[in-house]
C-alpha cells in the first residue's frame, strides 16, 4: 500500500495521529509531525517501515481530517484575514525549502532571519511553521480558532443581573428566565400546541393569568390583578423560548394534524427522477379498481364486477415494467403477481393473451433495488420476507400521501383514457346521476380479454414521447428519444448494474406468504393437514419427532392453492424443500387458504354442536362406574373382615383363578340343544374331481358346477 504527503495517519498501538509532511521520491525516507501536540517537532522515519505497518493494520489512514480549514472567505473577519496573510507572507519562503527546514541546524538561523525581517519573535515564526504543517499544509491552516471561542448557541446561567438589552419604553427591568420560568413556558407552549384555535399571544395571556396573577374583589366584583412588571416575563421572552424550542413539524401536526402538514407544509425538493440513479433502481407499485365491468369466462351472461389493476412503474425511465389484473381485493397476492410479472420475461405472458412482442417492446426483466408501495400490501411481514431474500428495500409513504408515488398514480388516469372509448361496460362520469345508463349491463369483456387490452395500453405507454422529461446532457448527445423504452434501453447500456435478476422459482419463493409448520411423527402438519417431504424422510425427522417432540419449521406457501408449500432451508435462506399434500381424498386438493380455514371452522362447529350431549353422556357413564364400585365396596364390607394372613390370601390366587375360570366357562359356553335348535350331525363333504394335472384347483370351476 502507498502513502502520500499530507496524509493523516493514526497508530493502532497508542491512537496517536501524525501528518506526513514530506516524502522522498528516490530515497526510503519521510518526515512527519504529531498533530495532537501543539508544540511538536519534525521526526524522520523509513517510508518502507510505514508502508509495512499500513499493510499489517498497525497504521491507519484517516479519511476525515479534522484540521483542514475550508472557510467561506466572505465570512472571515478582516483581523483574521490580516493575521493569516501576514503569517503566510512570513513563512512562505521557508516551507518551500523542505526537507532542509526539518533539520534544526538549518531551520534555526532561517527562523531568526525571518523574525527580524517581519519584526516578530522567533518563537512566533516557529509556531506559525508548526501550525502550517500540523493543520493541513495550506494557507488557511494559519487561521485562528476564534470562531470556536465563546458560548455561541449555549444557554447562559441566569444570575442576579437581568440579561438582554435594557428596556427603552419603561423603567422596569424584568426577570431572567430561570429553570422555573422555563418550566412555566413549556406548560404554556404545550397548551398552545394542543389547542388549534389558540394563538400564541392568547397562550401568553393565559400563562400570566394562571401563574403571574391573583384574583381580588373590587366593588363586589372579582378582578384579576397581575404582578408588577419586574416580576413577570415579557411576551418577547416567551416568544424567544417558543422559537428556540419550536419544532415546526410537531407543532403543526399537533395543532392541525399530520395529514395537513404532509399535504400542505412539507418540503418540495426535486422530482421523481431525482430519486433514482438509473433504470431498475426504484419501482413504484399501486393498485386501483378499474372503471369497467367484466363478465364470466364460463358464462358471458354473468357479470363478475370490476377488476383490480396493479401497475409497477420504473421511476427513472417512466417505463411500466409489470402489471396484474385480477378480481380479488387489493392484497399481497395481487402485489405478488405484479412484482413477479415485473421481474419475469414478458414474452410468454403476452403470448398467453395472443400478443406477439417485438424486440424492445417490453424488455424489462428484473426486480429493482427499491420498491415504493402504498402502506397496504407492502407494509407487512410478507414484504419483509421479500426484502430479506431478494435484497430489496421496501418503502412506504405517509398516510394520505399519494403524491409520494405520483408516477403510478398518473398511470391510473392515463391508461383508462387509452381504452375507454372502445370498450363496453366502462363507467362514465354520469353514472351516479338520476336516469343515467347502468353500465353494468353493457359488460362484454372477460378477465383475459381485459388483460390483453391492458397489455396493449402498456405497450403504447412505453413507446410514447414524454413531455417535460429531464434529459441529461449525455442523453442529448446520444440522441435519445424521451420515451420510456428508449430511456430504459439507454440507461441499461450506460447505467447498468442496478437491476436484480433471479430465477423464476426463487422469485416465487421470495414472494410467497410465510408461516410455520410442525414436524410430527405422522408428517409435516400445516393447518391440520399432513404433508410429505423427501428431505424429511431422508433425515428421519418423523422418527425423531416421535422420540422427542414436534418442532416448528418456517415455510412459504401460495394462499390460492395449498396442495404444496416450500420449507425453508435453515442453512441457506434462498434454498427450499417442496412439501406435498399426503391426502388421497381428491376433495382435499386444489383448496385455497380461505377454503381450508372454512373447512376447519365447519369441523369445529360440527364438533361443538354435540359437545354438551357428549359431556352429559360421559358424566352418566362415570356415575355408573362409581355406582358399580360402590356396590362392590359395600359387598366387601358386608362380608366382614378377613382374618387370614397376607400370605394365605395371596397364596391361593392361582387355584381361585382356576375355579373362577371353570365357573365362567360353564356360564359362557355355547349351547344349542337345550334351547331347542337342530344341530347338524356332520358337515356335507363334496367328493373331489378326478385329478388331471398338477395345477391348483379353481374355486370358480366348482361354482360353475353348482
N, C-alpha and C positions, 0 to 999 in steps of 0.2 A: 504494500500500500504506500502511496506517495503523500508526503506532506508539502504544504505550500507556505510561503511567507504570509504573515499577518493572521494565520490561523490561531484560534483559541483552543487550547487543549487542556485536558484535565487528567491528572494521575489517579488511577484507581486506588492506590495504596493510601494516600492521605487526602484525596479530594482537592488538592491544590490546583489552581488554574494558572496557566502560563501562556504567553503570547510569543510566537516565533517572529522575531524582529528582522532576522536576516538568515539566508541560506546560501551556501556556496554552490556555484554551478559546476565546478570541477573537483572540489575537494570535499571530503567527508566531514563537514563541519556546519554548525548552525549556532546562532545566538538566540537567547530567549530571556524573558523578563517575567517575574511573578506579578500578576495583575492584582492580586489580593492585598499586596503591601504597597502603601503609598511611597515609602522610601525604599524602593527596591533597586537592585543593581543588575547589570547585564552579566549573563553567565554563558559559558561555552559548553558544547557537548557534541558528540558524534551524531551525524544525521542517521546513519545506518542503525545505531542503537535505538533511536526514537522510532524509526520505521518498524523495527522488530517488535518493540513494545506495542506499537499500534496494531500490528498483525495479531499479537497474542492477547490483546484486550487489556493490557496494563495501562494503555494510553487511549483516551477517547477524544475525538474531535467534536467540539461543541458547535452545533449548528446555530444556536441562538447566542449572539454576542451582546450582552447587556451594556457594554461600554461604548458601543458605536452610537454616536450622536447624529441624528438626522433632523435638525430643527428646521422650521419654516423661517426663512430669512426675514420675512416681514414681521414675524412675531418677536424677534430679538430686540432687546433694548440697545440704545446707542452705546452705553457703557460696556455691555457685554461684547458688542462688535469691536470696540476700540481695544479692549483687553485682549481679545482673540487675535486681532490683526497685528497688534504690537508684539505679542509673544511669537507669532509666526514669522514676523519680519526679523526677529532676533535669532531664531533657531533654524531658519530656512536653509542657510548655507551649511549649518552643522550636520543636519540629518542627511544631506547629500553625500557626506564623507564616510558613510558606513562601508565597511565594518571597522574602519580605523577608530571611530569615536568610541567603540566598545572597549578600547584599551585605555585604562585610566591615565597612563602616562601621556598619551596623545590628547585625551579629552580635557585634562586639567588646564593646560595653557590656553586651549581654544575657548573654554568657558570663560576664563578670566579676560581674554581679549574682547569677547562679545559683550560681557558685562560692562567693561569700561566704555565700549563704543555706544552702548544704549543707556548708560548711566543707571544701571541696576546692580543689585548684589549678585555675586557669583552663584550663591545658592538658589536665587530666583531663576536664573537661566538653567541651572541643573534641574530644578523642579519642573520647568516647562518641558525640558527634553524628556524626562522620565514620563511626564504626563502624556506627551505626544505618543510615545511608544506603548504605554500601558493601555491607552484608550482608543486604539484603532489606527494609529499612524495616519491620521487625516488632519486637516486644518481645524475642523470642528472639534477635534479632541482637546483643543486648548480652551474650549468654552467653560465657563464656571458652572457650578451646580446651584446657583442662586435660585433657579426656578423650583428647586426641591426644598427650599428653606421655607420657614413659616408653617402655618397650620391651615393652608387653604383647604376648604371643604370640611374641616374638622370643627366639631362643636366646642365652643368655649364654655368653661365652667362659670356659672353665674356667681358674681360676688356682691359686695355691698354697693358698688358704683353701677349706675344704670348703663347698660351697653347701648350702642347705637347713637345716632346723631341726636342732638338736643332738639326739643320741640320749638317750633318758631311761632306757633299761634297761641299757645298758652304757657303759663309759668309752671305747670305741673311737670313732674319728672317721669312718673310711671313706675312700673315694676319690671324686674327681669323675669324671663320665662324659665323658672327653675323646674325641677322634676315634677313638683306638684302641679304647677300651672300647665305643663305639657301634658300631664295626665288628663286634666280637665279639657284641654284642647282635643285630645284623642276621643274623649267621650262625645264631645260636641260634633266632631267631624264624622264619627261613626253614625250619629243620629242624622246628620246631613245626608250620608250615603244611603241610609235605609229609606228615607222619605224622599221620593222622587219629586214632590211638589214644593219642597223646602229649598229656598235659595240660600246662598252662603251667608249673607247678611242676617237673614232671619235666624239661621242656626247660631250666629254670633249673639244675637239678642236673646235667644232662648238660653244660651250659656250664661249670660250675665244675669238673667232673671233667676236662674237656678243656683248659681254659685257665688254671685257677687252682689246680691241684693237681699233686702229683708222687707217684710210687709208691716205697715203701721196703719193705724186708724186715724183719719182726719175727717172731722165733721160727719161722724157716723159712716164714713166710707173708707174701705180698705184701699191703701195706695202702696205701690211698690217703690221703694227708695233704694237707689244704687249707692254703693260705697263711693268715697271721693275718688277723684281722678288719679291720685297717686297710689291707689290700691286696686285698680282694675287694669287688665290688659287692653290695648287698643285693637281695633279691627285690623290695622296693618300688621301687628304682631300675629294675630290669629290667621290672617291671610298668608303671612310668610310661612308659618309652620304647616299650614294646609298645603301650600305649593311644594314645600320641601318633602312632605310625606306622600304627596299625591301620586297615585297610580291610575293613570287615565283609564286603562282597560278595566281595572277592578271597580273604579268609581262609576263609570258609565254602565258597566254590566250590572252592578248592584242597584242603580237607580232606574235604568231603562231596560235591562235585560240583555242577555248575551246575544240574542238574535239581532237586536238593534245595533249593537256595537259591530258585530261581524258584517252586517249588511251595509251600514251607513258610515262607520268611522274607522274601519280597518285601513291599513296602508295599501296603496295600489302601486305595486312595484313590478314593472316589466309585463311580459305577456307569456302565453303558454309555451311558446317556442324556447324561451329562456330557461324553462325548467328541464329541458333535455339537451344532451350534448351530441345526439346522433340518433339514427333510426334504431328502434328496438330498445332504447334506454328507458322510456316511460310510456306505459299504456294507461288509458282511461277506459273504465268499463261501467256500464249502467244499463238499466232495463226500463222499459216502458210498455204500456198496454197499447197495441196498435189500434188505430181507429178504423178497423174493418172487421166485419163479422164473417165467420167461416162456417162451412158445412162439413158433415162427417164424410170420411172417405168411403166407408162401407155403405152408407145410406145418404145420398145427397139431399134428401128431404129434411134431414135432421140438422138443426143449427147448433153448433158447438160453442158459440160465443166468440170473444175476441182473443187473439193470441198475444203472448208476451214476447217482445222482441229484445234480445240482448245484442249490444254493439260494443266491440272492442276497437279502439282507435289509437294509432300511434301519435304521440304528441308532437314529435319533431317534424314529421312529414305530412301529418293530417290524413294518413292513409288508414282506411278501415281494414284491420288485419284479421278480424274474426266476427262472426255473427252466430246467433242461435235463435230459432223460432220454435216455441213450444206453447202448450196450453196449460201447463201448471203455473201456479202463482210464482211470483219472484222469489227465488230460493237459491240455496247453494248449488242445487242440482243444475239449474239453468246457467248460473255463472260458471260452473264446472265445464259444461258443454261448450260455452262460448270461449273460455280460455283454451280448452282442448282444440277447438277449431282454429283459434289464432295461432297455436303452436304447431299445427299439423299442415301437411301439404293439402292444398285446396282442389287438386285435380280430381281425385276420387269423389270428394264431396260434391263438386259441381256436376260430375258425370252422373251421379245418382239422380240429379234433377234435370238431366237432359241438356246440360250446358257444357260445351267444349271450350276449354281455356287455351288461349294462345300464349306464347312466351311473353312474360312481363305483364300479363293481365292482372294476376293476383298472386304474386310471388313472395308473399310474406309468410315465412315459416320460422317459428321460434317464439320463445317467451321472453318478455322484457326483464330488465333489472328491477324496475319499479312498477307496481300496479296501483293505480288510484281508484278506489271504489266509491261506495255511497253509504257507508256506515251500516249497511244491512248485511248482505251476503259475506262481505269481506271483513266484517267485524265479528269474527267467530273463531273457534279453535280449528275449524277446517282450514281457514286461511292461514293460520299459524303453521299448520302442518305443511301446506304448500310452500310456505316461506322457508321452513327448515329443510325440506327435501330438495327443492329446486333453487334455493338461494335467492329468492325473490323478495324484495322489501315491499310490504303491503302498507299502503297509506289510506287514511280515511279523512275526508274533510269535516269541518264542524257541522253541527246540525243546522238544517235550513240554509245551507250554503251551496246551492247548485252551481254558482259561478266559479267554484274551485275546479270544476270539471266541465268548463264551458264548451269544449270541443265536442264531447259526446252529447251534450245537451242540444247543441245546434244540429247535430245529425238527426235527432228526433223530429226536427222541423223540416229539414231539407229532404230527407229520404221519403216521407209521405208525399211531398209535392211532386215527386217523380212518378209515382204510380196512382195517385188519387184520381186523375181524370179518366183512367182506363178500367178501373175495377168496379165491380158491383159490391154493394154492401158497405161502401165507405161512408163514414159518419160525417155529414156536413155540419156547418156551424149552426144551422137552424133546427137541430134535432130536438131541442127542448121547447120549441115554440108550439103553440097550440095549432093543431091541424097539419103539422109537419109530417113528412113522409116517414114511415117506420122502416129504417134502413136494414133492420134485421131480416126482413122478409126478402130483401134483394140479394142475400148472401148466395154466392155461387162457387167460390173458391174453396178448395181443400187446404189442409195444412201444408202438404207438399207443394201444391201449386203456388201458394203464397210465399213459401221459402224460395222457390225458383224466381219469383218476381223480385224478392229482396236481393237475391244474388245479382240480378241484372242491375238493380239500383246501386248496389255496392260497386260493381264494375264501372258504372257511369260516374259515380262519385270519385273513384280513384283515378279516373282519366280526365277529369275536368281541370280547367285552369283556375287556380286560387287567386282571388283578388286580395291585394294587400299583404301577401306573404313576404316576410323579410328575407329576401335572397341575400346571401353573403357575397363578398367580392369574388371568392373562388367560384361560386356557382355562376355568377355573371360572366366570369372569364371563360368558363367551360360551356356557356350557352345552355344552361339548364332551364327547361320549361317549367314554370311554377305549378306543376300538377303533382298530386300525391305520388303517383307511380314514378315519375321522373326524379322527384326529390328523394324518394326512398332508394332508388337504384343508384343515384349519385352518392348518397350517404353510405350505402353498403360498401361501395367501392372506395370511398375516401375516408370514411369514419367507421370502419368495421370494428368488430370485436365487442359489440355491446349486446347482441342477441345471444340467448342461451338456447341451444338445441338439444333435445333429449329424444330418446326412443319413445314410441307410442305407449308401450307398456309402462315405462317409468312415469310418463305424464299422467296416465290413468291412475297409477298407484299414488302419485302425489296429490291428485285432485279428489280422490275418493274420501268418503266420510270415515273418520277414525272412531274406534271404540275398543272394548276389551272383551275377550272370550275366555272361557275357563277350560283348562285341560283336565279332564276327568278320566276315570277308568273306562268309561263307555265310549269316549270320543271327545272331540273339541266342541264344547257347548256354547251356543250363542242364541239368545232369545228363546231358550227352551228347546232348540233343535240341535241335533248332533251332526257334526261334520267330520269327514275323514281327511287325513293329510299323510302323504307318503313320508315326509320328513319326520313326523311324529312317530309313525310306525317303525321307521328305521332306528330311531333313537329310544324306542321302548318307553315313550312318555306315559302311555296309559298304564303300563305296569308300575311305573314309579308313582303315578297318581293314586293307584290302589294301595300301594305300600305306605305312602306318606299321607298326602292330602292334595286336593286340586290346587292349581295355581293359575294366575291370570297371565294372558299374553296379549300384546297390542295387535290390533287388526285394522284393516281398511276394507270398506265394502261400498257397493253401489246400492243405495236405498231403493232403487227402482226394481231390482231383482236380487234376491238373497239366495240364489242357488249356489253361490260360491262367494268366498271372501279371501282376502290376502293377509296372511300372517306375517308380521314384521320380523326381520332378522335382527337379533339383538346386537350382532357384531357389525352390521352394515345397514345404515338407515335407509339405503336405497334398494336393498335386496328384500325379497319377499318369497313366501311359500304359498301355493294355492291350496285352499281347503274347499272340498265339495260336499254337498248335502248327501247324507247317507240314506235318507228315507226312500223306500221303494214305492211309496204312495205317490202316484202321479199328481194327485190334488195338492200335494205339498210343494211341488215345483212351480217355478215361474211366479212366485208370490213377491210382492213388494213389501217394503218395511211397514207401511200402514196396514197392509192386509195381514201380515204376521201378527202385529200388535192387536189388530181387531180379533183374530182367532184366539189369541191368548186371553183377551178380555172376555170373549164369549165363553171360553172354557171356565174362567173364574166365576162368571155369572151362573153357569150351569151347576158348578160345584157348590157355590154359595146358596143356591136356591133350596137344596135339600140338607144343608148343614144342620139346621135346627132339629129336623126329624131324626137325622143320624145321631146327633148328640143325645137326644131323648132315648133312642133305642139302646145306645151304649150304656147310658146310666141304668136302664132297666136290666140289662144283662149283668152289669156289675152288681146290682142289687140281688139278682137271682143267685149269683155266685156266693155272695155274702150270706144269703139265706141257707144255702146248702152247707156251707162251712159252719154256720151257727148250729144247725141240726146235728152235724157230726160232733161238734164240741159238747152239745147237750147230752148226746148218747154216751159219750165217753165219761162225762161226769156222773151220769145216772148209773153206770156200771160200777162205780166206786173205785177207790184207789187200788192199784195193782201192787200187791205185796211182794211180787217176785223181784229178784235182784236184776241188775242190768245185764249180767251175763246170761241169766236164764231167759230174759226177754229177747235178747238179740241172738242167742244161740239157736232158737227154734225158727228162725226166719225161713230157712230153706224148706223144711217139712211143711211149714204153714203155707208157703208159696205153692208147694205141690198139691196140697189139699184144696187150696182155693182154685188152682188151675183145673182140678178134676171137677169141681162143682160148676165152674164156668163152662167147661167143655160139655157137661151134661145139659146145661141150660141153653147153650148156643149151637149145639149140633143140629144138622138138617134132618128133619123128619117129615116124611110124606104119607106113609101108610096109615099112621094113626090119624091123619087128617082126612082120610077117605079118598086120596088120589090114587090113580092107577099108575104103577111103575113098570116100565118096560123091563122084561126079564133079560134081554140081551140085545145088543146092537146088531142090526142087519148088515151083513158083510157082503159086498159085491165081489163076485169072482173075477179074478184078473184075466185080461185078454191074453191070448197066446202071444208069446214074445217073438217078434220077427226081426229084431235088431237090438242094438245096444244103446239106442238113444233114450233120453229121459222121457217118461210118459207125459202127455199133454192133457191138461185138465179140460181144455176146450173140446177134445175128442169125446170125452165122457159126456159132456153137456149135449153134444150132438146126438149121442145115443139116446139120451133121455127124451 
